[in-house]
Structures are given as C-alpha cells and as structure tokens.
Amino acid sequence: MKIFPNNENIFFDQGFNQYKAILIFGQDSSLVLEKVLLLEKKIIPEDNDASFSKITLDYHDIEQDYSVLLHETQAMSLISKKKFILIENIATSIKKEFKEIISSYSSEHLVVIKAGELSPSSSLRKFFESEKDLAALPCYTPDKIQIKQLIFKKAQEKKLDLPRECVDFIVKNSGGEYSTISTEIDKILSYSEGGDEVTLDVVKEILSASSEKNSYDPLIKNIISGNFISAEKEFTKLTYSGVHVVAISRNIATHFIKLLKVKTQMLQGKNEKEATSSIRPPIFFKNLLDFQSGVKKYSIQDLVFTINSLTKIEEKCKTQNIDSKLLWEREFFAVFLEKTAIQP
C-alpha cells in the first residue's frame, strides 16, 4: 500500500499499526532516517522500552542465509518481547525467498526497511505498494509547504514566534536535503533563545553564512574551471570527512541541472540574467560569477552528457561490488576530462 504525503500524519498517528512491514525509501537519506526514527519512537516509547526490542539486520547477510530473517520474524520471544526489526542496505530488486518470508509471517513483530531512491520499476517498491498489509512510504525532497510546516513545528517546540517576513524568506531561500534545511532553521531559532530579536537581516546573514560554508562549492568551482587536480583534492577532503560518493555525485549533478535549466530558458528567448534569476533556491551571490562561467562554458549537449554520466556513476556506486571511491576516480576522469573539460 502506497502512503501518500497528505496521509502521512494519519499514518504516523495510528495508521502504521495495520501494517506488518513498512518500506521507507527516497532520494533524501536524511529524511528517510528521520521517518525511521519517528516510527521507532512511536513504537518503542522512551519510558516503556521493556515490551519491545530493536534488532538491525543487513540485507546482504539475509541473502546469504534467509533463516536469519525467518528466525527473527517467526520465533516467539521467551519474555514476550515484540520486535522492531530494521533491515538496512536493501537491494532494489528482491528475491522470492525474501518476499515469501515477509508475506507469510503473522507475529506482532514489525519489520521496517530503510532504502534509498527506488524507481517505480523496482521489485522491492512494487511489492510493498501492491500488498494490503505492507506499506511503502516515499520520502521526497521537502517542498515549500513542508519547509513552512517544519519551521512552525520547530518554532512551536521552542515557544518562539518568527515574523512572517522571516518565515517567507526562509521558505523561499531554503532547499536541498532535509538535514541541511533543518540545521539552518535550528540556527535561526537558536539565535533568539538568548533574547535577541530575529529580524529579516539576521535571517539573511545566517542563511548566507550557511551557503558560504557549503563544502561542495570548492569542488564544483574547480570542475567548472577545469582545474581537475584541485577538484580531486576537494573530492578527497569530502570523502575523508565522511561524505558518501553518491551524495557528491548528486550535488554536482544538481548544479549541472541548474545550468541546463538556464541554457534551456535562454534557448527559448530569455536572456542570461532572467534565466538565472528564475533558479530556486537562488544562486548565492558569492557563487554567481562561477555559475555564469558555467553557463558560458557548457553547451546543452555537454550538460546533458554530464548529468547522465553522473547518474550512471551513482547507479554503479549502488549496484557494483567495488569501492565507491575507486569507482569515482575512474569515472571522474572519463566524464570531466574527456568531455566537459572544454578549453577556452
């Protein structure tokens, strides 16, 4: 059963109880984790954890021996504990043995599966969307309405009242992954905890500072300029700090998609300034010259090629049994040096 965004509140209030297994998936890994933790909190109350136990399984281990999952779902606990069974590192395509175990078990244990982005053709996604006693909860990148709801929720928790112009500015200028948006809102709300007034100028300053510290900017800047030795150094910094190769590829692709949007609008008659101004969230003013350089440097064909290549890198990182850093280094030169390192 597919859970639609407008039914999420009902689902988390009480609806999840009717499902024996729940798939939580999406492009935004931080939002997926947020939903998993919210569900866990609903099922395992902090003040009464004696009745539930949490068990985490890796799908790779399950595929090696399906009795691992069968035991956890079917076995009765000696002390009558219910189980919150979390499955991680799931494949996009699942085998019939896995389906049979999930379909057949009838205990009070709850199986929750955490997954990344799944296409509509994914057998895992189709399975959970088609079965009545299973639920599939997609996690999309927060839209403007959801960002506003998040602001009000966080402000209410801190018993703070943000001016409307501040809320509107945050909504208009925030974007990206859930964790990034949430952190920016927390910074703004924390400012007022000391008794300081949150004004529009304060909000602008905090958001500008956050954009300035965007760790992906130096990497993207060096790629645009064709400085690939420096780009590789920036890539190494990101991976050493714990950033996954998939996140790096996705952020670079997002930048090239913005360039493609501008080039397409220019092809349809808009001038460069008008087309760039239409990008949401807006290009940070300190990054504007680098962005304009990319608009001038790349053709639509080059941008499409790069976006497609980055998508393939992400797919290979998820599906191939190879170190993701080595895979990126191999593909990096093939994509950027061979095709997009355009000489002036």
PAGU-624840 format. One record per atom (N, C-alpha, C, CB): x, y, z; residue in three letters. Coordinates in steps of 0.1 Angstrom, whole numbers, plus 5000, padded with zeros to 4 digits. Each point is the difference from the previous one (the first is absolute). Glycine has a CB too. Example, Ala and Ser with C-alpha at 12.3 -4.5 7.8 and 13.67 -1.06 7.14 Angstrom:
// PAGU-624840
513249435078ALA 499150125000ALA 500950125000ALA 498149885012ALA 501550234981SER 500950115000SER 499250115008SER 501249944978SER 
// end
This chain:
// PAGU-624840
500849885000MET 499250125000MET 500950125000MET 498149885012MET 501750214978LYS 500850125000LYS 499450115009LYS 500649954976LYS 500250115032ILE 499650115009ILE 500350134994ILE 500449855020ILE 498650234977PHE 500150134993PHE 500450105011PHE 498349934981PHE 502450185014PRO 500450115010PRO 498950055008PRO 501750064984PRO 497149965010ASN 498950065008ASN 499449905010ASN 499550154980ASN 500949735020ASN 499549905010ASN 501149975010ASN 498549914983ASN 502650155017GLU 501149975009GLU 499750025014GLU 501550064982GLU 497850055021ASN 499750035014ASN 499149895006ASN 500250254996ASN 498849714996ILE 499149895005ILE 500849875001ILE 498150114989ILE 502949875002PHE 500849885000PHE 500849995013PHE 500150004975PHE 500650115029PHE 500850005012PHE 499250015013PHE 501850114986PHE 497049945013ASP 499250015012ASP 499549865004ASP 499350234994ASP 500249704997GLN 499449875003GLN 500049904988GLN 498650125016GLN 501549934972GLY 499949914988GLY 501049894999GLY 499050194989GLY 502249845016PHE 501149904999PHE 499749875007PHE 501650194998PHE 497549815011ASN 499749885008ASN 499449894991ASN 499750145020ASN 499749894969GLN 499349904992GLN 500949934990GLN 498050145002GLN 503349904998TYR 501049944991TYR 501049925007TYR 499750194984TYR 500749695011LYS 501049925006LYS 501450034996LYS 498249825002LYS 501950254986ALA 501350034995ALA 499950144993ALA 500849754998ALA 500250335004ILE 499950144994ILE 501450034993ILE 498450085018ILE 501549964969LEU 501150054993LEU 500150155000LEU 499849794985LEU 501350265019ILE 500250155000ILE 501250034991ILE 499150035024ILE 500650044965PHE 501050024990PHE 500050144994PHE 499849764995PHE 501350284998GLY 500050124994GLY 501450054997GLY 497950055011GLY 502250064981GLN 501350064996GLN 500650075012GLN 499150034976GLN 500150035033ASP 500650075011ASP 500249915012ASP 498850214992ASP 502549745009SER 500349905010SER 499850055014SER 501649914985SER 498650235017SER 499750055014SER 498650005003SER 502050144998SER 497149884993LEU 498650005002LEU 499549855002LEU 499750214987LEU 500949705006VAL 499649865002VAL 500449965015VAL 500449954975VAL 500750095029LEU 500549975014LEU 499050065010LEU 502449984992LEU 497250155005GLU 499150075009GLU 498749925002GLU 501050224993GLU 498549734996LYS 498749935000LYS 500149865007LYS 499450114979LYS 501849835019VAL 500249875007VAL 500150035015VAL 501349914980VAL 499450195025LEU 500150035014LEU 498750055006LEU 502350064996LEU 496950014996LEU 498650045005LEU 499249875002LEU 500250224987LEU 499849695004LEU 499249885001LEU 500549925012LEU 499649994975LEU 501750005027GLU 500649935011GLU 499550065013GLU 502049944986GLU 498050195015LYS 499650075012LYS 498549975003LYS 501750184996LYS 497549814993LYS 498649975002LYS 499849865006LYS 499450164981LYS 501449755014ILE 499849865004ILE 500749975013ILE 499949944975ILE 501350125027ILE 500849975012ILE 500050125009ILE 501449834987ILE 497750205021PRO 500050115009PRO 501250015009PRO 497550004999PRO 503050125003GLU 501250015008GLU 499849965014GLU 500750194986GLU 498149835019ASP 499749965014ASP 499549865002ASP 499550245004ASP 500549684985ASN 499549875001ASN 500649914990ASN 497850085010ASN 503549904990ASP 500749924990ASP 500149855004ASP 501250214993ASP 498249765018ALA 500149865004ALA 499249904991ALA 500450085024ALA 498649974970SER 499149924992SER 500449984986SER 498250075014SER 502850014982PHE 500549994986PHE 501549984999PHE 498150144993PHE 502449804998SER 501549994997SER 500250044986SER 500449825018SER 500750254980LYS 500450044986LYS 501149914995LYS 499350245004LYS 500549714984ILE 501049924993ILE 500350054986ILE 499249805013ILE 502150224984THR 500450054987THR 500749894992THR 500350235010THR 499249754978LEU 500549904991LEU 500650064987LEU 498449835010LEU 502650114984ASP 500550054988ASP 499549904989ASP 502150105011ASP 497449964978TYR 499449924989TYR 501049904994TYR 498350194996TYR 502949865003HIS 501049914994HIS 500249875009HIS 501250204991HIS 498649815022ASP 500149885008ASP 498849924999ASP 501350125016ASP 497549944982ILE 498849934998ILE 500049914987ILE 498850185012ILE 501849894977GLU 500149924987GLU 500949885001GLU 499650224989GLU 501449795020GLN 500949895002GLN 499349885008GLN 501950165000GLN 497249885009ASP 499349905008ASP 498650055004ASP 502249915008ASP 496850054984TYR 498650065003TYR 499549955013TYR 499650014976TYR 501049895030SER 499549965014SER 500250115010SER 500549764994SER 500450335004VAL 500350115009VAL 498750085002VAL 502550014993VAL 496950034995LEU 498850085001LEU 498849915004LEU 500950154982LEU 499149735014LEU 498949915003LEU 499949985015LEU 500249884978LEU 501050105028HIS 500149985015HIS 499450135007HIS 502049844997HIS 498450284999GLU 499650125007GLU 498550034999GLU 502350094996GLU 497249884992THR 498550034998THR 499149895006THR 500750124979THR 499849765021GLN 499149895005GLN 500249955014GLN 500049934977GLN 501250095028ALA 500349955014ALA 499250085010ALA 502349934992ALA 497250005018MET 499350065011MET 501150035011MET 497849884995MET 502150245010SER 501050045011SER 499649935013SER 500450224988SER 500649745019LEU 499849935013LEU 499450105010LEU 501849844995LEU 498550285004ILE 499550105009ILE 498950094994ILE 502250005012ILE 497249954977SER 498850064994SER 500350144995SER 498649875015SER 502750154980LYS 500350134995LYS 499650014985LYS 501950025016LYS 497550094980LYS 499850034986LYS 501350054994LYS 497550045004LYS 502649954983LYS 501350044993LYS 499750114990LYS 501049775004LYS 499950334996PHE 500150104990PHE 501249964991PHE 499050195014PHE 500849744975ILE 501049954992ILE 500350094988ILE 499349775006ILE 501950304995LEU 500450094989LEU 501049934991LEU 499750205016LEU 500049814971ILE 500849944989ILE 500750114992ILE 498549804999ILE 502850205001GLU 500850104992GLU 500749944988GLU 500350135022GLU 500249964970ASN 500749964988ASN 499249914991ASN 502150035013ASN 496750004985ILE 499149914992ILE 500350024985ILE 498250025018ILE 501649884974ALA 500250014986ALA 498750054993ALA 501749815001ALA 498550254988THR 498850064993THR 499149884994THR 501350214994THR 499449685003SER 499349884995SER 500149895010SER 500550074976SER 498449885029ILE 500049905010ILE 499649864995ILE 499550185017ILE 500949724990LYS 499749864995LYS 498849945007LYS 502449974996LYS 497049934998LYS 498849945004LYS 500049955015LYS 499549944976LYS 501750015028GLU 500249955013GLU 499750115011GLU 501749844992GLU 498850285005PHE 499750125009PHE 498550035000PHE 502450094995PHE 497049924993LYS 498650034999LYS 499249905008LYS 500450104977LYS 499949775022GLU 499349905006GLU 500050015015GLU 500549854981GLU 500750185025ILE 500150025014ILE 499250125005ILE 502349904999ILE 497850214994ILE 499250125004ILE 498549984998ILE 501950144993ILE 497749794997SER 498649974998SER 499449915009SER 500450044976SER 500349865029SER 499549895008SER 500050025015SER 500749864982SER 500250235023TYR 500150005015TYR 498850085005TYR 502549994999TYR 497049965013SER 498850065006SER 500150045014SER 498849864984SER 502550155021SER 500250045014SER 499750155002SER 501749825003SER 498550235009GLU 499750145003GLU 501350094998GLU 498249935016GLU 502950004979HIS 501250084997HIS 499850094988HIS 501449815010HIS 499350304990LEU 499950094989LEU 501350014993LEU 498350145012LEU 501749844974VAL 501250014992VAL 500050134993VAL 500049754997VAL 501150335005VAL 500150134993VAL 501249994991VAL 498950125020VAL 501049924968ILE 501149994990ILE 500450144996ILE 499249784992ILE 502050255009LYS 500650134997LYS 500749994986LYS 500350075025LYS 499350014966ALA 500549994986ALA 500350144994ALA 498849794997ALA 502050214993GLY 500350134993GLY 498950024989GLY 502549975004GLY 497950104986GLU 499150034989GLU 499649884992GLU 501050234998GLU 497749755000LEU 499549884993LEU 499250044988LEU 500049875021LEU 500350084967SER 499250044989SER 498649925001SER 502150044986SER 496950015006PRO 498749935000PRO 500149854996PRO 498950224996PRO 502249754996SER 500149864995SER 500749915010SER 500150094977SER 500449975034SER 500749925011SER 499049895005SER 501550205006SER 499049674994SER 499249895005SER 499750025015SER 500949854982SER 500050215025LEU 499850025015LEU 498950105002LEU 502449965004LEU 497650154988ARG 499050115001ARG 498649944996ARG 501850184996ARG 498249754993LYS 498749944995LYS 499449915010LYS 500950024976LYS 499949905030PHE 499649905010PHE 499350075011PHE 501849854994PHE 498850255012PHE 499450075012PHE 498850094996PHE 502349995010PHE 497750064978GLU 498950084996GLU 498749924996GLU 501750174992GLU 498549705004SER 498949924996SER 499349925010SER 501249994979SER 499649985032GLU 499449915011GLU 499250095010GLU 501949844997GLU 496950115007LYS 499250085009LYS 500650015014LYS 498049924987LYS 502749985018ASP 500550005014ASP 501450055000ASP 498549825006ASP 502050234983LEU 501450075000LEU 499850144996LEU 501149784993LEU 499850315011ALA 499950144997ALA 501350054994ALA 498450035019ALA 501550064971ALA 501250064994ALA 499950155002ALA 500149824982ALA 500850245025LEU 500050145003LEU 501150074993LEU 499049955023LEU 500850134966PRO 501050074993PRO 500450135007PRO 499249904979PRO 502150135021CYS 500550125006CYS 500650094989CYS 500549885022CYS 498750234975TYR 500450094989TYR 500750125006TYR 498149934986TYR 502850145006THR 500650125005THR 498950105004THR 502049964985THR 498150105027PRO 499050085005PRO 499650124991PRO 500849945023PRO 497950084975ASP 499650114991ASP 499750125009ASP 499049844983ASP 500650275011LYS 499850125008LYS 499049995011LYS 500550124979LYS 498449815019ILE 499049985010ILE 500649925012ILE 498250004983ILE 502549895014GLN 500649925010GLN 501150085008GLN 499649804986GLN 501250295007ILE 500950085007ILE 499450095010ILE 501549994980ILE 497350075015LYS 499350095009LYS 499549935012LYS 499350144981LYS 500149745017GLN 499549925011GLN 501149965010GLN 498349914985GLN 502950075010LEU 501249965008LEU 500450125009LEU 500849844983LEU 499250285011ILE 500350135007ILE 499050025012ILE 500950104979ILE 497849895018PHE 499050025010PHE 500149895011PHE 498550104983PHE 501849785013LYS 500149895010LYS 501250025009LYS 499049844984LYS 502250205011LYS 501150035008LYS 499950125009LYS 501449894982LYS 497950215012ALA 499850135007ALA 499049975012ALA 500450144979ALA 498649785019GLN 499149975010GLN 500649925011GLN 498249994983GLN 502749925014GLU 500749925010GLU 500950095009GLU 500049804984GLU 500550315010LYS 500950095008LYS 499250125005LYS 501949934986LYS 496750075012LYS 499150105004LYS 500550144995LYS 499449865021LYS 500950144967LEU 500550134993LEU 499050034989LEU 502449955006LEU 497650184991ASP 499150054989ASP 500850084990ASP 498050015016ASP 502249934973LEU 500850074989LEU 499250104992LEU 501549804999LEU 499050314998PRO 499250104992PRO 499749934986PRO 501150205012PRO 497849844982ARG 499649944988ARG 501050024989ARG 497650035007ARG 503050094992GLU 501050024989GLU 501249915002GLU 499250244999GLU 501149725013CYS 501249915002CYS 499649864995CYS 500850145020CYS 498049824984VAL 499549874995VAL 500049994985VAL 498649985021VAL 500950124973ASP 499950004985ASP 501350004994ASP 497950135001ASP 503149945005PHE 501450014994PHE 500649865001PHE 500250245006PHE 499749695006ILE 500549875002ILE 499549904990ILE 500350055025ILE 498349964973VAL 499449904991VAL 500550024986VAL 498050005015VAL 502150134981LYS 500450034986LYS 501549974997LYS 498350185001LYS 502549835010ASN 501549984997ASN 500649885006ASN 500150245000ASN 499149675005SER 500549875005SER 499749894990SER 499750085024SER 501249834976GLY 499949894990GLY 501049895003GLY 499050154983GLY 500849745010GLY 501049895002GLY 499549895009GLY 501850164997GLY 499149775010GLU 499649895008GLU 499350045013GLU 501949874990GLU 497350055016TYR 499350035012TYR 500950045011TYR 498349834993TYR 502950105009SER 500950035011SER 500650144999SER 500549765001SER 499850284986THR 500550144998THR 499050105004THR 501449914981THR 497350075014ILE 499050105003ILE 499750015015ILE 499049954977ILE 500949935029SER 499849995014SER 501150075008SER 498849794997SER 502450194999THR 501150075007THR 500050154999THR 501449804996THR 498250254992GLU 499950144998GLU 498950065009GLU 500949974976GLU 498049975025ILE 498950055008ILE 500450005015ILE 498349914983ILE 502449985021ASP 500449995014ASP 501050125003ASP 499749755000ASP 501250284991LYS 500950125002LYS 499250135002LYS 501849884987LYS 497250145005ILE 499250125001ILE 499350015013ILE 499850004975ILE 499549895029LEU 499349995012LEU 500950015013LEU 498249864988LEU 503050085011SER 500950015011SER 500450145003SER 500849774994SER 499350314995TYR 500450145002TYR 499150085009TYR 500949994977TYR 497849985023SER 499050075008SER 499949955014SER 498850044980SER 501849845023GLU 499949945014GLU 500750095010GLU 500049774990GLU 501050315006GLY 500750085010GLY 499350145002GLY 502149894993GLY 496750125001GLY 499250125001GLY 500250104989GLY 500249975024GLY 500750004966ASP 500250084989ASP 498849994990ASP 502549985003ASP 497250134991GLU 498950014991GLU 500449944986GLU 499150205012GLU 500149724983VAL 500349944986VAL 499350094990VAL 500149775009VAL 500850304983THR 499550094990THR 500349944986THR 500350215015THR 499249854975LEU 500249964986LEU 501550004997LEU 497750084993LEU 503050035012ASP 501450014997ASP 500849895007ASP 499750254998ASP 499949715014VAL 500649895007VAL 499949874993VAL 499650125022VAL 499249854973VAL 499749884992VAL 500950004988VAL 497649995009VAL 502450124984LYS 500850014988LYS 501549975003LYS 498450174990LYS 502149885021GLU 501449995003GLU 500349855004GLU 500150245008GLU 499049704999ILE 500249865004ILE 500049904988ILE 498950055022ILE 500149984969LEU 499949914988LEU 501150024990LEU 497650015003LEU 502950124997SER 501250034991SER 501249935005SER 499050224994SER 501249785020ALA 501149935006ALA 500049854997ALA 500150185018ALA 498749774983SER 499849854997SER 500449974986SER 498249995017SER 501450094974SER 500349984985SER 501550024998SER 497750084993SER 502950015014GLU 501450034998GLU 500949885004GLU 499550245004GLU 499949685006LYS 500849895005LYS 499649874993LYS 500150115022LYS 499249904967ASN 499649884993ASN 501249924995ASN 497850114993ASN 502549785012SER 501249934997SER 500149954986SER 500149935024SER 498850074969TYR 500149954986TYR 500450114990TYR 498249845006TYR 501750284998ASP 500350124991ASP 501549994995ASP 498350145013ASP 502749844995PRO 501450004994PRO 500249894990PRO 500850095021PRO 498549794981LEU 500149894990LEU 499450044987LEU 500049845019LEU 498850224982ILE 499250034988ILE 500750124993ILE 497949935010ILE 502750164997LYS 500750124994LYS 501249954992LYS 499350155019LYS 501449754986ASN 501249954993ASN 499649914988ASN 501350015022ASN 497649934979ILE 499549924988ILE 499650094989ILE 499249825015ILE 500150294989ILE 499650104990ILE 501250064993ILE 497950045013ILE 503150004995SER 501250064995SER 500949914992SER 499850175019SER 500049704983GLY 500949904993GLY 501249975008GLY 499250084979GLY 500949965034ASN 501249985008ASN 499849865007ASN 500450255004ASN 499949654990PHE 499649865004PHE 500949955011PHE 499149964978PHE 502250095023ILE 500849965011ILE 499550055013ILE 502050004985ILE 497550135015SER 499450065012SER 498749945003SER 501250214996SER 498149754994ALA 498649945001ALA 500249865007ALA 499150124980ALA 501949815016GLU 500349875007GLU 500350015014GLU 500849914978GLU 500050205025LYS 500350025014LYS 498850045009LYS 502250084992LYS 496949995002GLU 498750045007GLU 499249875002GLU 500050244990GLU 500049684999PHE 499249875002PHE 500649925011PHE 499550004975PHE 501849995026THR 500649925011THR 499750065014THR 501849944984THR 498150195017LYS 499650075012LYS 498649965005LYS 501550194994LYS 497649814996LEU 498649965003LEU 499949865004LEU 499350164983LEU 501449755010THR 499949855004THR 500649985013THR 500049944976THR 501150125027TYR 500749995013TYR 499150045012TYR 502350034988TYR 496950085009SER 499150055010SER 498749925002SER 501050224995SER 498949674997GLY 498949915002GLY 498950024989GLY 500550005024GLY 499650084967VAL 499050024990VAL 500149894989VAL 500150255003VAL 498749694995HIS 500049894990HIS 500150044986HIS 498649875016HIS 501950054976VAL 500250034986VAL 498750034993VAL 502149854999VAL 496850075005VAL 498750034994VAL 499550145002VAL 499549765004VAL 500850295009ALA 499650145003ALA 500850104992ALA 499449925023ALA 501950054975ILE 500850094992ILE 499550014985ILE 502049945015ILE 497849944979SER 499549994987SER 498750074998SER 501249794997SER 497950195013ARG 498750064999ARG 500050165001ARG 499149795010ARG 501850264998ASN 500150145002ASN 500650074987ASN 500249975025ASN 500849964969ILE 500650054988ILE 498950004989ILE 502349925007ILE 497049974992ALA 498949994990ALA 499050115002ALA 500449754999ALA 499250285013THR 499050105003THR 500550144994THR 499349875021THR 502050154981HIS 500650134995HIS 499950004984HIS 501550025020HIS 498849874974PHE 499950004986PHE 498650004994PHE 502149875000PHE 497050085008ILE 498550014996ILE 499650155001ILE 499649765009ILE 500950315000LYS 499750155001LYS 500650074988LYS 500049995025LYS 501249974971LEU 500650064988LEU 499149964987LEU 502349995011LEU 497349894989LEU 499149964989LEU 498750074999LEU 501149775002LEU 498350265010LYS 498850075000LYS 500250144994LYS 499249875020LYS 501950204984VAL 500350134995VAL 500250004985VAL 501050065022VAL 499849844973LYS 500350004986LYS 498749974992LYS 502349915005LYS 496850015000THR 498849974993THR 499150124999THR 500149765009THR 499850325002GLN 499250125000GLN 500650104991GLN 499349955024GLN 502050064975MET 500650094991MET 499749964985MET 501950045017MET 498149834981LEU 499649954987LEU 498650044996LEU 501649815003LEU 497650215007GLN 498650034998GLN 499750155000GLN 499449795010GLN 501750294991GLY 499850144998GLY 500450095012GLY 498349944984GLY 501950005028LYS 500450095011LYS 501450035000LYS 498249895013LYS 502250234992ASN 501450035001ASN 500649935012ASN 499650224989ASN 501749785012GLU 500749925011GLU 499650055014GLU 501949964984GLU 498050175018LYS 499650055013LYS 498649955004LYS 501550204996LYS 497649814995GLU 498649965003GLU 499949855003GLU 499250184985GLU 501549745007ALA 500049865002ALA 500749965013ALA 500149974975ALA 501050095028THR 500749975013THR 499150045012THR 502250034989THR 497150085010SER 499250055011SER 498849915003SER 500750234994SER 499049694996SER 498849915002SER 500449875008SER 499150084979SER 502249905023ILE 500449885008ILE 499650015014ILE 502049974984ILE 497449925022ARG 499749995014ARG 500549885006ARG 497950134995ARG 502849885017PRO 500350125007PRO 501050094992PRO 499549895022PRO 500550244980PRO 500950084992PRO 501449975001PRO 498450185003PRO 502449854987ILE 501449985000ILE 500650105010ILE 500149914976ILE 500750045034PHE 500650095010PHE 500950104993PHE 499949815017PHE 500050314987PHE 500650114992PHE 501549984999PHE 498250165007PHE 502549785003LYS 501449984999LYS 500449894990LYS 500250085024LYS 498849844972ASN 500249894991ASN 499650044986ASN 499849835018ASN 499650294980LEU 499450044988LEU 501050004988LEU 498350135013LEU 502949934989LEU 500950014989LEU 500549864995LEU 500850225010LEU 499449685000ASP 500349874996ASP 498949934992ASP 501549995020ASP 497250044984PHE 498949944994PHE 499950064985PHE 498849975022PHE 501450164977GLN 499950064987GLN 501149954991GLN 499050215010GLN 502149764996SER 501149944992SER 499649864994SER 501750125015SER 497649804993GLY 499549874996GLY 499050024989GLY 500449915022GLY 498750194979VAL 499050024989VAL 500750034987VAL 498450095017VAL 502649994983LYS 500750034988LYS 500949894994LYS 500150235008LYS 500449685001LYS 501049904997LYS 499349884993LYS 501450085019LYS 497449884987TYR 499549874996TYR 498850014990TYR 500749915022TYR 499350014968SER 498849994991SER 499049915006SER 501550034980SER 497349985015ILE 498949915005ILE 500449854999ILE 498350184993ILE 502349794996GLN 500449864997GLN 501049955011GLN 499650034975GLN 501450065028ASP 501049975011ASP 499349985013ASP 501850124987ASP 497349975016LEU 499349995013LEU 499249875001LEU 499950255001LEU 499349714989VAL 499349885000VAL 500949885002VAL 498250114985VAL 502949895007PHE 501049895001PHE 500549995015PHE 500650034976PHE 499750085030THR 500650005013THR 499049955010THR 501550194994THR 497249865005ILE 499049965010ILE 499749854999ILE 499050234998ILE 500949724989ASN 499849854998ASN 501249925006ASN 498650054979ASN 502650005019SER 501249935004SER 500049995015SER 501250074980SER 498450045027LEU 500050015015LEU 498949905005LEU 500950245000LEU 498049754993THR 499049915004THR 500549864999THR 498250164992THR 502549814998LYS 500649864998LYS 501049975011LYS 499650024975LYS 501250085029ILE 500949985011ILE 499349975013ILE 501650164989ILE 497349915013GLU 499249975012GLU 499549865000GLU 499450245002GLU 500049724986GLU 499549864999GLU 501049905002GLU 498350084984GLU 502949945011LYS 501149905001LYS 500549995015LYS 500750054976LYS 499350075031CYS 500450005014CYS 499049915008CYS 501050234997CYS 497749774999LYS 499049935008LYS 500049854996LYS 498750215001LYS 501749764987THR 499749864995THR 501349924998THR 498050094989THR 503149975009GLN 501349924997GLN 500749985013GLN 500150104977GLN 500549785024ASN 500849965012ASN 501450054998ASN 498649805004ASN 501650334997ILE 501350074998ILE 500050125010ILE 500249924976ILE 501050115029ASP 500250125008ASP 499550124993ASP 502049895012ASP 497150194994SER 499350114994SER 501150114997SER 497849955011SER 503250074997LYS 501050104998LYS 500849974987LYS 500150055025LYS 500349824974LEU 500749964988LEU 499250014987LEU 501349845015LEU 497450134987LEU 499150014988LEU 499950144996LEU 498749815008LEU 501150295002TRP 499950144996TRP 501350054993TRP 498550035020TRP 502749934986GLU 501250054994GLU 500249954985GLU 501050005023GLU 498549884975ARG 500149954986ARG 499050074991ARG 500649785009ARG 498250244996GLU 499050074992GLU 500250154999GLU 498449825006GLU 502150235004PHE 500350155001PHE 500750054988PHE 500049985025PHE 501249964972PHE 500850044989PHE 499349974986PHE 502049965014PHE 497349934985ALA 499349974988ALA 498950104997ALA 500449765004ALA 498950295006VAL 498950094998VAL 500550144998VAL 498549865014VAL 502350194995PHE 500350145000PHE 501250044991PHE 499150005023PHE 501949914977LEU 501250034991LEU 499749984985LEU 501549945019LEU 497849954979GLU 499749964986GLU 499050094993GLU 500649765006GLU 498350285001LYS 498950064994LYS 499850155004LYS 499049774998LYS 501150255015THR 499550135005THR 501150105004THR 498049885008THR 503350074991ALA 501150105002ALA 500250084987ALA 501149845017ALA 498050244981ILE 500050084987ILE 501050115000ILE 497649954997ILE 503350054994GLN 501050104999GLN 499550144996GLN 501649824995GLN 498850295011PRO 499550134996PRO 500550034986PRO 500050085024PRO 
// end
